[in-house]
Amino acid sequence: MSQTSNLKGKLYLVPTTLGAFDTIDRVIPDYNIQIVHKLEIFIVEQVRTARRFLSKLKHPTDIDHIVFYELNKYADESEVFSYLYDISNGKSVGLLSEAGTPCIADPGASVVKIAHELGMKIIPLVGPNSIILSLMASGFNGQNFTFHGYLPIDKNELAKKLKTIEQSAYKADQTQIFIETPYRNNQLFTSILKICSPQTLLCVATDLTLTTETVNTYSISEWKKKKPDFHKKPTIFLIYRS
């Protein structure tokens, strides 16, 4: 541990935009860009997206000379350990999110866990996170909340989960947050309207930080009077007591 604690190399957790890269000036601080420009080794979910992002940031190093380690569901722990060898040799590495902030509804926690075990310095950089942004804009309880990730696809299991979530919103005074694959947003929305009580509050936040951004909070009964279309739009759903 004493050997790694004195290393100069660091692991930077690097956020990206939530959508098109034309929002970089709005959501990525200049400080982040300065740090990224100094890094030439990145752990990423998809190399193609990472290369495009770094190009948009006008990374001074030729993109073909930058080292990318791909982190996906097939990577085992030994591979993840190897991704951090460069830090052990005094070089800093960036853990680059596919969208938003690393490790929050995003792969990367395994890398950070191992970095902690090795005594490495970990530096999270500021950036957009759709879960936090939607909670901020919802008007719901921001001091007591739960993020469930994806809900079950099976209709019966989904119904049970939604009722449990709704009960928690009332009993624990707790905001309930969840997401769905964008092409299934409308199906989930329809299920929420069918299963939850008329007075329960639902916030739907779509395309956060983009020019097409919308954040709306209504009761279930009010939502039933509207005809929104969330198909293929990055969306966060939040439920809270009336």
C-alpha positions, 0 to 999 in steps of 0.5 A, a space after each residue: 500500500 505504501 508503494 501505491 500511495 506515493 504514485 503520481 498517476 491518478 484515476 480521473 472519472 470523466 463525464 461526457 454530454 448526455 446527448 449530442 456533443 454540441 452541448 459540450 460548451 454548456 455542460 463540460 467545464 473548462 477545467 475538465 477539458 484541461 485535464 482530459 488534454 493531459 491524458 493519453 490513456 482512457 478506460 471506455 465503454 465504447 471506443 468509437 464514442 470515446 474517440 468522437 468525444 475526444 476529437 470534439 474536445 480537440 485533444 492535442 494528441 493524435 487520436 490514433 496514439 491514444 490508448 483505449 481500454 474497453 470496459 464491457 460486460 465481458 471484461 473480467 476482473 483480471 482485465 480490469 486490473 491490467 487497465 490500471 497498470 499504467 497508474 502503477 507506472 506513474 501515468 494518469 488514466 481517465 475513466 470515460 463515461 458513455 453518457 453523463 457521469 461514470 459509475 452512476 447508472 453506468 459501468 465503471 464501478 469495478 474499476 474504481 473499486 479496484 483502484 481503491 484497493 490498490 491505494 490509487 488516488 481517484 478524482 471525480 470531475 464535475 459533469 451532467 447526470 440525468 438522475 440528479 438533474 431530473 430530481 432537481 427539476 421534479 419538485 420531489 423530495 431531494 433528501 430521501 430518494 431511491 434509484 431503481 435502474 431498469 424495472 422488470 419487462 414482464 407485465 406482471 412483475 412490472 405491475 408488482 414493482 410499480 405498486 411497491 415503488 408507489 407504496 414506498 413513495 407514500 410510506 417513506 416519503 421517498 422519491 422513486 427514480 427509474 429508467 427504461 430503454 428509450 424505445 420502450 419508454 411509451 410502454 412503461 409510461 402507459 403501464 405507470 398510468 394504468 397501475 398507479 393511483 390517480 393522485 400519485 405524482 409523476 415527473 418525466 424528464 426527457 433529453 436533459 441538457 439538450 435543446 429539446 429538453 422537457 421536464 413535466 410533473 403532473 398527477 397520474 390523472 392529469 397525465 391521462 389527459 395528455 398525449 406525450 411521446 417519449 419514444 427513443 428519447 433518453 428519459 428519467 421517470 420519478 414517482 412521489 406522493 401527492 
